Amino acid sequence: MDGNGRWAQARHRPRVFGHQAGVKTVRRIVEDAADLGVKYLTLYSFSTENWTRPKAEIAALFALLRQYVEDDLETLKANNVRVRIIGSRAGLKPDLLSLIDRVENQTIENTEFHLNIAFNYGGRDEIIRAVAKAANAGLNVSDMKEADLTSFLDTADIPEPDLVIRTSGETRISNFMLWQAAYAEFIFTDVLWPDFSKEDLVHAISEYQTRDRRFGNLNASEVA
């Protein structure tokens, strides 16, 4: 969900204004993705690197998460949406941890749509935490298989992503799902997140559907 700050600056408004607009886009895209038949959607909302931002902006981002949960929890429950917050809990205040627990616990039985919010998340941090969990569980790290480590990731029971969309013209992975996205298809768009629309999502999915996903294998013509 990149480009909120630049979207605001282009309108001569503070960066927080862009983040507020970004939350509105979250609401729209969650509905649009569900309408299009998407079952799992993961949104990268706050990274482990974002702690270097100004304190006022961080506070505003946290306030927006609280507001989103408070305003939308009942709607998400009514629409059978399961919400999970993936990422480290380290450094989060007790009231925010309580909020995360509440939204996860109150939607845990929902099955129609899975909304994952990557909050205080970093791919490298997740892998390090997963290895530590495995070691604490008694696994011999030197004998660990891929499936062993996967079972200790934040996304242990979530399918690996088929498609990763990066908005705002950036063309890097930025520490997002480094393990899970090993075979994902990537689409990069110049559209800033507050402007990202259902049409942009449809275009991305349509482009994804044209990709030949071989996962390192040969296709039939190459075998022949």
Rosetta silent file (secondary structure, phi, psi, omega in degrees, C-alpha in Angstrom):
SEQUENCE: MDGNGRWAQARHRPRVFGHQAGVKTVRRIVEDAADLGVKYLTLYSFSTENWTRPKAEIAALFALLRQYVEDDLETLKANNVRVRIIGSRAGLKPDLLSLIDRVENQTIENTEFHLNIAFNYGGRDEIIRAVAKAANAGLNVSDMKEADLTSFLDTADIPEPDLVIRTSGETRISNFMLWQAAYAEFIFTDVLWPDFSKEDLVHAISEYQTRDRRFGNLNASEVA
SCORE:     score description
SCORE:     0.000 S_00000001
   1 L     0.000   63.932 -171.990    0.000    0.000    0.000 S_00000001
   2 L  -100.451  146.012  173.948    2.672    2.465   -1.079 S_00000001
   3 L   114.211    3.793 -178.660    2.310    6.080   -2.129 S_00000001
   4 H   -60.834  -46.287 -177.689    0.098    7.617    0.564 S_00000001
   5 H   -64.142  -44.814  179.820    2.628   10.300    1.464 S_00000001
   6 H   -66.154  -35.573  177.094    3.358   11.292   -2.125 S_00000001
   7 H   -60.593  -43.318  179.949   -0.375   11.363   -2.876 S_00000001
   8 H   -69.169  -43.906 -178.539   -0.865   13.853   -0.050 S_00000001
   9 H   -62.477  -35.181  177.671    2.166   15.949   -0.933 S_00000001
  10 L   -64.328  -20.215  179.049    0.945   16.284   -4.521 S_00000001
  11 L  -105.883   12.000  178.535   -2.167   17.882   -3.034 S_00000001
  12 L    56.900   41.407  178.440   -0.151   20.096   -0.664 S_00000001
  13 L  -122.092  160.378  178.201   -1.527   18.256    2.326 S_00000001
  14 L   -65.534  156.997 -177.473    0.230   16.563    5.273 S_00000001
  15 H   -58.885  -33.327  179.585    1.265   12.918    4.915 S_00000001
  16 H   -58.561  -35.293  177.821   -1.385   11.874    7.442 S_00000001
  17 H   -59.375  -38.092  177.920   -4.021   13.031    4.962 S_00000001
  18 H   -68.078  -39.098  178.338   -2.634   10.483    2.513 S_00000001
  19 H   -66.179  -36.315  176.857   -2.769    7.710    5.081 S_00000001
  20 H   -63.769  -41.293  176.555   -6.397    8.559    5.808 S_00000001
  21 H   -65.373  -34.720  178.911   -7.152    8.302    2.102 S_00000001
  22 H   -63.710  -35.642  177.499   -5.275    5.008    2.050 S_00000001
  23 H   -64.244  -38.888  177.366   -7.603    3.550    4.682 S_00000001
  24 H   -62.052  -37.548  177.682  -10.567    4.405    2.456 S_00000001
  25 H   -67.142  -36.259  176.373   -8.857    2.502   -0.350 S_00000001
  26 H   -57.084  -47.716 -179.193   -8.408   -0.472    1.971 S_00000001
  27 H   -58.438  -44.910 -177.729  -12.160   -0.581    2.527 S_00000001
  28 H   -66.329  -46.020 -174.395  -12.858   -0.441   -1.208 S_00000001
  29 H   -70.118  -33.525  175.640  -10.259   -2.994   -2.244 S_00000001
  30 H   -60.653  -45.676  178.649  -11.309   -5.498    0.411 S_00000001
  31 H   -65.839  -43.832 -178.192  -14.846   -5.381   -0.982 S_00000001
  32 H   -64.645  -42.695 -179.811  -13.644   -5.408   -4.593 S_00000001
  33 H   -61.882  -43.124  178.601  -11.290   -8.351   -4.049 S_00000001
  34 H   -62.715  -42.176  179.269  -14.073  -10.367   -2.435 S_00000001
  35 H   -61.687  -31.601 -177.457  -16.418   -9.517   -5.311 S_00000001
  36 L   -85.718   -0.389  177.210  -13.783  -10.755   -7.784 S_00000001
  37 L    92.545    6.288  175.806  -13.486  -14.103   -6.031 S_00000001
  38 L   -69.924  137.768 -178.704  -10.208  -13.478   -4.221 S_00000001
  39 L  -104.708  -29.318 -178.143  -10.112  -15.469   -0.974 S_00000001
  40 E  -128.528  128.444  178.382   -6.884  -14.217    0.612 S_00000001
  41 E  -134.828  124.760  178.120   -5.646  -10.632    0.627 S_00000001
  42 E  -115.669  126.248 -178.700   -2.578   -9.427    2.508 S_00000001
  43 E  -113.132  129.481 -178.728   -1.975   -5.695    2.890 S_00000001
  44 E   -90.017  101.005 -171.326    1.428   -4.326    3.925 S_00000001
  45 E  -100.919  -33.154 -178.306    0.471   -1.509    6.279 S_00000001
  46 E  -154.039  120.828 -176.406    3.477   -0.902    8.554 S_00000001
  47 E   -97.194  164.546  176.500    6.952   -2.380    8.185 S_00000001
  48 H   -62.464  -24.018  177.789    9.674   -2.949   10.757 S_00000001
  49 H   -79.627  -18.083 -177.180   11.612   -0.220    8.922 S_00000001
  50 H   -69.120   -9.940  177.451    8.780    2.303    9.345 S_00000001
  51 H   -63.984  -16.671  179.825    9.846    2.924   12.966 S_00000001
  52 H   -80.729   -6.257  179.192   12.386    5.416   11.564 S_00000001
  53 L   -72.433  164.032  178.413    9.577    7.719   10.434 S_00000001
  54 L   -55.493  142.928 -176.448    8.647   10.793   12.492 S_00000001
  55 H   -57.834  -36.818 -179.263    6.946    9.889   15.773 S_00000001
  56 H   -64.513  -37.841  179.427    3.871   11.936   14.887 S_00000001
  57 H   -70.092  -39.898  177.483    3.389    9.992   11.661 S_00000001
  58 H   -61.611  -44.385  179.048    3.823    6.651   13.442 S_00000001
  59 H   -60.656  -39.273  179.966    1.264    7.688   16.055 S_00000001
  60 H   -66.856  -39.331  178.607   -1.138    8.663   13.285 S_00000001
  61 H   -64.008  -42.138  178.181   -0.678    5.307   11.542 S_00000001
  62 H   -65.003  -39.261  179.077   -1.389    3.446   14.766 S_00000001
  63 H   -64.078  -35.560  179.101   -4.450    5.616   15.356 S_00000001
  64 H   -68.753  -36.283  175.818   -5.709    4.776   11.870 S_00000001
  65 H   -62.327  -45.377  178.476   -5.363    1.047   12.581 S_00000001
  66 H   -59.445  -45.083 -177.634   -7.397    1.501   15.753 S_00000001
  67 H   -64.007  -41.490 -179.601   -9.997    3.528   13.894 S_00000001
  68 H   -60.987  -44.877 -179.979  -10.252    0.970   11.085 S_00000001
  69 H   -65.152  -46.112 -177.938  -10.864   -1.847   13.546 S_00000001
  70 H   -62.707  -40.860 -175.327  -13.342    0.144   15.618 S_00000001
  71 H   -80.409  -29.283 -168.773  -15.294    1.347   12.590 S_00000001
  72 H  -113.892   -6.315 -174.330  -15.205   -1.803   10.465 S_00000001
  73 H   -58.594  -45.882 -178.147  -15.094   -4.784   12.827 S_00000001
  74 H   -64.230  -38.384  177.910  -18.847   -5.358   12.873 S_00000001
  75 H   -66.168  -42.127  178.517  -19.038   -5.104    9.086 S_00000001
  76 H   -62.194  -41.329  178.578  -16.149   -7.526    8.667 S_00000001
  77 H   -64.413  -44.134 -178.490  -17.840   -9.976   11.028 S_00000001
  78 H   -64.273  -29.852 -178.985  -21.154   -9.650    9.210 S_00000001
  79 L   -92.960   11.317  175.190  -19.430  -10.307    5.872 S_00000001
  80 L    62.136   40.346  179.759  -17.732  -13.461    7.194 S_00000001
  81 E   -99.604  127.354  173.323  -14.230  -11.964    6.928 S_00000001
  82 E   -93.302  131.332 -179.387  -11.424  -13.393    9.010 S_00000001
  83 E  -112.930  130.936  173.508   -8.790  -10.827   10.017 S_00000001
  84 E  -130.596  139.941  177.678   -5.266  -11.697   11.019 S_00000001
  85 E  -105.554  112.816  179.089   -2.457   -9.331   11.930 S_00000001
  86 E  -101.290  146.176 -177.712    0.903  -10.751   10.890 S_00000001
  87 L   133.657  177.727 -178.791    4.173   -9.316   12.145 S_00000001
  88 L   -78.272  143.090  175.057    6.090   -8.855   15.358 S_00000001
  89 L   -89.985   -7.915 -177.313    4.287   -7.868   18.537 S_00000001
  90 L   -63.130  134.627  176.458    7.501   -6.382   19.951 S_00000001
  91 L    85.436   -4.343  179.859    7.305   -2.675   20.710 S_00000001
  92 L   -88.561  140.835 -177.528    3.522   -2.448   20.468 S_00000001
  93 L   -72.992  155.087 -176.733    1.653   -0.867   23.355 S_00000001
  94 H   -54.620  -38.302 -178.247   -0.755   -2.942   25.480 S_00000001
  95 H   -67.809  -33.635  178.179   -3.865   -1.214   24.124 S_00000001
  96 H   -73.298  -39.333  175.693   -2.825   -1.969   20.544 S_00000001
  97 H   -61.429  -40.761  178.167   -2.023   -5.587   21.419 S_00000001
  98 H   -63.180  -39.926  179.136   -5.455   -5.863   23.027 S_00000001
  99 H   -64.119  -42.923  178.864   -7.065   -4.458   19.880 S_00000001
 100 H   -61.468  -45.674  178.540   -5.211   -6.982   17.705 S_00000001
 101 H   -60.310  -40.105 -177.104   -6.321   -9.836   19.938 S_00000001
 102 H   -65.608  -47.022 -177.268   -9.905   -8.624   19.827 S_00000001
 103 H   -68.876  -35.199  178.881  -10.186   -8.386   16.053 S_00000001
 104 H   -70.756  -44.232 -177.675   -8.492  -11.753   15.547 S_00000001
 105 H   -67.371  -36.445 -176.386  -10.536  -13.551   18.193 S_00000001
 106 H   -79.844  -11.528  178.926  -13.861  -12.110   17.060 S_00000001
 107 H  -117.033    6.859 -171.105  -13.302  -13.105   13.415 S_00000001
 108 L   -63.527  -25.634 -178.875  -11.493  -16.419   13.918 S_00000001
 109 L   -88.780   -5.420 -176.502  -14.490  -18.518   12.840 S_00000001
 110 L   -75.783  146.013 -171.612  -15.085  -16.583    9.611 S_00000001
 111 L  -133.735  -10.976 -172.500  -14.309  -18.381    6.355 S_00000001
 112 L   -72.831  -39.482 -176.434  -15.582  -16.425    3.344 S_00000001
 113 E  -146.550  139.817 -177.311  -12.654  -14.010    2.982 S_00000001
 114 E  -115.115  112.875  179.306   -9.259  -13.824    4.687 S_00000001
 115 E  -106.321  116.085  179.354   -7.818  -10.358    5.289 S_00000001
 116 E  -109.259  123.969  178.484   -4.237  -10.347    6.541 S_00000001
 117 E  -104.595  114.643  176.472   -2.763   -7.064    7.748 S_00000001
 118 E   -83.176  104.526 -173.044    1.039   -7.033    7.777 S_00000001
 119 E  -128.001  128.407 -170.312    1.683   -4.681   10.685 S_00000001
 120 E    53.685   47.548 -172.276    5.105   -4.174   12.278 S_00000001
 121 E  -115.113  142.002  170.648    6.130   -6.743    9.712 S_00000001
 122 L  -149.073  136.061 -177.703    9.405   -7.518    7.971 S_00000001
 123 H   -60.824  -43.053  178.926   10.224  -10.620    5.998 S_00000001
 124 H   -64.795  -43.723  178.672   13.696  -11.019    7.485 S_00000001
 125 H   -60.357  -40.782  179.879   12.373  -10.477   11.002 S_00000001
 126 H   -61.912  -43.559 -179.354    9.669  -13.085   10.407 S_00000001
 127 H   -64.971  -42.213  178.415   12.215  -15.694    9.290 S_00000001
 128 H   -62.123  -44.250  179.046   14.444  -14.990   12.298 S_00000001
 129 H   -64.035  -36.925 -179.744   11.465  -15.297   14.647 S_00000001
 130 H   -66.050  -42.095  178.459   10.401  -18.531   12.940 S_00000001
 131 H   -63.296  -41.384  178.710   13.852  -20.080   13.381 S_00000001
 132 H   -63.250  -41.679  177.867   13.844  -19.055   17.048 S_00000001
 133 H   -62.264  -42.221  179.846   10.396  -20.614   17.536 S_00000001
 134 H   -62.965  -43.529  179.490   11.549  -23.823   15.881 S_00000001
 135 H   -64.147  -41.426  179.348   14.635  -24.001   18.092 S_00000001
 136 H   -66.397  -25.934  178.503   12.555  -23.329   21.211 S_00000001
 137 L   -82.374   -1.435  176.183   10.217  -26.140   20.135 S_00000001
 138 L    95.972    6.084  178.960   13.154  -28.528   20.174 S_00000001
 139 L   -75.257  143.187  173.810   13.809  -28.812   16.442 S_00000001
 140 L   -81.760  108.977 -173.527   17.373  -29.356   15.308 S_00000001
 141 H   -59.689  -34.848 -178.268   17.881  -26.337   13.075 S_00000001
 142 H   -66.953  -22.321  179.304   20.620  -28.043   11.071 S_00000001
 143 H  -102.220    7.273 -173.062   18.153  -30.791   10.053 S_00000001
 144 L   -68.813  137.396  174.596   15.242  -28.451    9.365 S_00000001
 145 L   -99.216  166.928 -179.866   13.262  -28.864    6.141 S_00000001
 146 H   -56.971  -43.510 -178.436   11.351  -26.129    4.328 S_00000001
 147 H   -63.228  -32.469  178.982    8.033  -27.423    5.642 S_00000001
 148 H   -63.745  -48.855 -178.895    9.386  -27.289    9.189 S_00000001
 149 H   -66.445  -40.617 -179.338   10.255  -23.613    8.974 S_00000001
 150 H   -55.975  -35.316 -176.784    7.032  -22.771    7.134 S_00000001
 151 L   -69.970  -12.194  179.220    5.029  -24.127   10.066 S_00000001
 152 L  -107.742    2.561  177.290    6.564  -21.480   12.356 S_00000001
 153 L   -75.551  162.469  176.192    5.988  -18.463   10.101 S_00000001
 154 L   -59.533  -26.058 -174.469    3.278  -15.889   10.831 S_00000001
 155 L  -103.695   28.855 -171.069    1.483  -17.273    7.766 S_00000001
 156 L   -51.110  -39.807 -177.773    1.745  -20.956    8.755 S_00000001
 157 L  -110.388   24.441  179.083   -1.832  -21.822    7.763 S_00000001
 158 L  -114.197  134.034  179.010   -2.210  -19.265    4.981 S_00000001
 159 L   -59.477  147.833  176.418   -1.570  -20.173    1.306 S_00000001
 160 L   -65.852  147.347 -176.075    1.522  -18.659   -0.273 S_00000001
 161 L   -67.721  138.189  172.536    0.712  -15.618   -2.431 S_00000001
 162 L   -84.933  -34.088 -173.344    0.130  -16.142   -6.136 S_00000001
 163 E  -137.549  131.613  174.039    0.335  -12.443   -6.954 S_00000001
 164 E  -117.250  124.293  179.811    2.131   -9.504   -5.335 S_00000001
 165 E  -109.325  125.299  178.172    1.114   -6.011   -6.455 S_00000001
 166 E  -112.964  119.496 -178.041    3.429   -3.083   -5.672 S_00000001
 167 L   -90.048  171.706  169.684    1.928    0.378   -6.081 S_00000001
 168 L    76.167   14.472  175.203    3.472    3.846   -6.562 S_00000001
 169 L    85.289   -1.545  176.951    6.106    3.003   -9.155 S_00000001
 170 L   -77.868  141.871 -175.830    8.482    1.233   -6.778 S_00000001
 171 L  -125.818   47.211  175.951   10.024   -1.925   -8.241 S_00000001
 172 L  -136.657  163.949 -175.917   11.462   -3.721   -5.237 S_00000001
 173 L   -82.522  -25.181  174.338   10.130   -6.285   -2.775 S_00000001
 174 L    52.903   45.541  170.593   10.908   -4.141    0.310 S_00000001
 175 L    65.524   28.509 -178.403   11.206   -7.012    2.792 S_00000001
 176 L  -102.757  119.474  174.308    7.688   -8.314    2.112 S_00000001
 177 L    45.984   54.116 -175.907    7.011  -12.045    2.482 S_00000001
 178 L   -60.262  -37.609  179.039   10.540  -13.022    1.455 S_00000001
 179 L   -77.861  -48.834 -171.461    9.902  -16.708    2.138 S_00000001
 180 H   -70.366  -30.954 -173.625    6.308  -16.963    0.960 S_00000001
 181 H   -90.594   19.021 -176.606    6.711  -14.987   -2.286 S_00000001
 182 H   -55.452  -35.425 -178.627    9.478  -17.211   -3.672 S_00000001
 183 H  -122.213   19.584  177.068    7.274  -18.209   -6.637 S_00000001
 184 L   -73.952  153.900  170.999    4.750  -15.386   -6.655 S_00000001
 185 E   -88.183  141.758 -178.741    4.124  -13.309   -9.745 S_00000001
 186 E  -114.001  137.667  173.348    4.921   -9.598   -9.348 S_00000001
 187 E  -129.602  128.002 -179.678    3.118   -6.658  -10.894 S_00000001
 188 E  -112.136  132.790 -178.477    4.372   -3.112  -10.466 S_00000001
 189 L  -130.817  147.487  178.173    2.131   -0.132  -11.096 S_00000001
 190 L   -78.155  -10.417 -177.436    2.708    3.620  -11.006 S_00000001
 191 L   -65.352  130.574  175.777   -0.692    4.145   -9.370 S_00000001
 192 L   -75.622  147.018 -172.755   -0.425    5.541   -5.839 S_00000001
 193 H   -52.332  -45.016 -179.210   -2.300    3.499   -3.248 S_00000001
 194 H   -59.859  -23.116  179.809   -5.063    6.068   -2.519 S_00000001
 195 H   -95.250   -3.802 -176.217   -5.892    6.036   -6.248 S_00000001
 196 L   -66.341  128.776 -171.020   -5.754    2.246   -6.631 S_00000001
 197 L  -121.995  173.929  175.784   -9.140    1.122   -7.949 S_00000001
 198 H   -60.169  -37.376  179.007  -11.106   -1.981   -8.760 S_00000001
 199 H   -62.900  -38.423  177.433  -10.128   -1.467  -12.397 S_00000001
 200 H   -65.830  -39.288  178.631   -6.449   -1.528  -11.400 S_00000001
 201 H   -66.156  -44.046  178.048   -7.024   -4.722   -9.451 S_00000001
 202 H   -60.733  -42.554  179.440   -8.858   -6.334  -12.370 S_00000001
 203 H   -61.643  -42.945  179.992   -6.022   -5.330  -14.708 S_00000001
 204 H   -63.921  -44.552  179.739   -3.427   -6.853  -12.372 S_00000001
 205 H   -65.175  -39.554  179.566   -5.370  -10.105  -12.050 S_00000001
 206 H   -63.881  -40.820  177.922   -5.900  -10.261  -15.807 S_00000001
 207 H   -66.013  -41.484  177.417   -2.180   -9.822  -16.423 S_00000001
 208 H   -57.233  -40.178 -176.772   -1.413  -12.487  -13.828 S_00000001
 209 H   -67.811  -15.782  177.626   -3.723  -14.903  -15.643 S_00000001
 210 L   -89.375   -9.788 -176.841   -1.597  -14.557  -18.801 S_00000001
 211 L   -73.587  145.187  175.676    1.603  -15.585  -16.996 S_00000001
 212 L   -96.535   98.780 -174.592    3.085  -19.035  -17.597 S_00000001
 213 L   -90.922  100.923 -174.693    3.794  -20.243  -14.055 S_00000001
 214 L  -103.480  -13.260  178.063    6.210  -23.144  -14.418 S_00000001
 215 L    52.183   39.347  177.743    7.853  -23.081  -10.979 S_00000001
 216 L    88.979   -5.485  179.703   11.176  -24.026  -12.546 S_00000001
 217 L   -91.274  168.287  174.422    9.701  -26.748  -14.775 S_00000001
 218 L   -89.854  149.385  173.159    9.524  -26.871  -18.565 S_00000001
 219 L   -84.071  175.548 -173.491    6.269  -26.382  -20.398 S_00000001
 220 H   -59.705  -41.076 -177.044    4.941  -28.960  -22.817 S_00000001
 221 H   -66.641  -35.035 -179.569    6.453  -27.340  -25.929 S_00000001
 222 H   -73.486  -33.294  177.295    9.897  -27.183  -24.378 S_00000001
 223 H   -66.154  -41.051 -179.430    9.738  -30.838  -23.320 S_00000001
 224 L   -66.947    0.000    0.000    8.768  -31.829  -26.880 S_00000001
